């Protein structure tokens, strides 16, 4: 995997607001931890598991934030993971650490915001 190419494609998918395009990067059972789950869904743990639950969360987010646009700042790479640094919604800076399986799909995400 070339981290920069993936990051550009991932940002593009989000900016398209096409949920199928966004979700094609993830496994069926992936897990996400992000404080935005608290903001959008009111779930205190900030954790969701499974594509269906996360589809609902992201669809709700896109309705609540119709002008969502991400801007890639940097990407770093480790062993079977990358970290994407980008400008997110509400002018927040975000870092998402993404963990990949052998097929190159994301199975876990931990998002950080300032």
Residue pairs with C-beta under 8 A, 6 or more apart in sequence:
1 77
1 82
1 100
1 104
3 75
3 76
3 77
3 82
4 75
6 75
6 82
7 72
7 75
7 82
7 84
8 72
9 25
10 25
10 84
11 70
11 71
11 72
11 84
11 86
13 21
13 22
13 24
13 25
14 22
14 68
14 70
15 68
15 69
15 70
16 22
17 62
17 68
19 55
19 58
19 59
19 62
22 58
23 51
23 54
23 55
23 58
25 105
25 106
26 51
26 54
26 105
26 106
26 107
27 51
27 101
27 105
27 106
27 107
28 50
28 51
29 49
29 50
29 51
29 107
30 49
30 50
30 51
30 54
30 105
30 106
30 107
30 108
30 109
31 47
31 48
31 49
31 107
31 108
31 109
32 47
32 48
32 49
32 54
32 108
32 109
32 110
32 111
33 46
33 47
33 109
33 110
33 111
34 46
34 109
34 110
34 111
34 113
35 46
35 111
35 113
36 46
36 61
36 111
36 113
37 43
37 45
37 46
37 47
37 48
37 57
38 44
38 46
40 57
40 60
40 61
40 64
41 48
41 57
41 60
48 54
48 57
61 68
62 68
65 89
68 89
70 86
70 87
70 88
71 86
71 87
72 84
72 85
72 86
73 85
73 86
73 87
73 93
74 84
74 85
75 82
75 83
75 84
75 85
76 82
76 83
76 85
80 99
80 100
80 101
81 97
81 98
81 99
81 100
82 97
82 98
82 100
83 95
83 96
83 97
83 98
84 95
84 96
84 98
85 93
85 94
85 95
86 93
86 94
86 95
86 96
87 93
87 94
88 94
88 113
92 113
92 114
93 113
93 114
94 111
94 112
94 113
94 114
95 111
95 112
96 109
96 110
96 111
96 112
97 109
97 110
97 111
97 112
98 106
98 108
98 109
99 106
99 107
99 108
99 109
100 106
100 107
101 107
